[in-house]
């Protein structure tokens, strides 16, 4: 099979993980060019990873390179115009989360790709982290019975602002930055939700938006989940960058705790398994969970693209996660439980 040809748009903070990931998959994929509005960043990325071309204009790059797909590693305000640009050029796309700034942009960019029958995937890499892949497989196996309750928790005091200072000025913050990931995981484990109740808090004095949120979901199959996330949790040890989960079923329960320990209680007995991420050669110990998940996400994209089927976190699918985020903001504002759209 011929290699799939890709380009990367955005050479900022997180792009190095994407570019390293594509290099790990070079037997199946070739990144032929990179682009950034900052020419020096684009040039530096191309030189570091041995990529032939670099651009400052995405439209020029797509027209000149005619890639199979574009990996859009930029912030939310640019997602709609860049995805619509890909649609206009007939190029499939992966886009970073959050999918867009708001519901209007999210539905518009998904619609643009749907109209051209092009694959669109959202880089929701949390669900592709090894601990969550292993836990999800365990739940799906039926060993703990039918899931009836879950908690999905991401609490840390990690200084995210050092690498992404713009988050201090982001008015819709934790739900859009981390909530999309955690709510996507809740959907992956327990299915769709038809009711959302949310409370948000702003703890850090100088922040513009909410930095702590608690969301309760009623899932359509009758299960209930509690989803909580913040950058303002002071605890020892700090579980960053883990999502800690607990799922109870009709026959038993499963937990993934700090230190990548998966504990299972079922009719087969009780056990603890090590579900640590598998190291990538270019990774750093603190970031290994995230870095391995990037490669897992990209591998899934290539499987879907080369196999001709929709990825798990397609644009259409991610609208359901985005709808939960929108419903969470409405619930926090009104104090009411909200029924999300697209359920």
PyMOL commands that set and color helices and strands:
alter all, ss='L'
color gray80, all
select helices_A, chain A and resi 15-24+39-49+58-65+76-88+103-115+125-128+130-140+160-162+165-169+174-190+285-307+315-334
alter helices_A, ss='H'
color red, helices_A
select strands_A, chain A and resi 4-9+29-35+53-55+69-72+92-96+120-123+147-155+193-201+212-219+224-230+244-249+253-257+261-266+269-274
alter strands_A, ss='S'
color yellow, strands_A
deselect
rebuild
show_as cartoon
